[in-house]
Amino acid sequence: MELTNIQKSVFNSINSLMKDDFTISKEEMLEVRKNIKALRGNLFDKPDVTVAIIAYNEEENLFATIKSISLQQTDKKVEVILIDNNSSDNTSILAGFCGVSSFLEKNQGTGFARQRALQEAKGKVYVSCDADTIYPSTWLEELVAP
């Protein structure tokens, strides 16, 4: 898959903004973006599940979390959103490039962020997760099975 000029610019900006020891390959980023899009399926259909990632200054950890979510084994239509709890780093930019919609919550604190996630969620089932955790590929299916 080839990047557009805008995508190349954003991708280069993300890598230049990250710490020196933290880079993401173009192929890895595009693969995660493709997988997030595939999880969602048709945008006109209501998602079965919303996965809300709660984040505050998580640019170093976020990609691994989104990647693990993108690899979930499920037949459900999954919407993945990020609630940025007023980060001062590139958390939202990174999420957007991964294909994850980002919503800013300026009121600091997990409670405010989770409440905002509930307001933004479109899925029938709501799942909240942390931005610094790697989830096994069966995590989501096990959570929503009951």
Summary of the structure (lengths in Angstrom):
residues: 146
radius of gyration: 14.6
end to end distance: 37.9
largest distance: 44.9
contacts: 449
relative contact order: 0.21
helix: 44%
strand: 16%
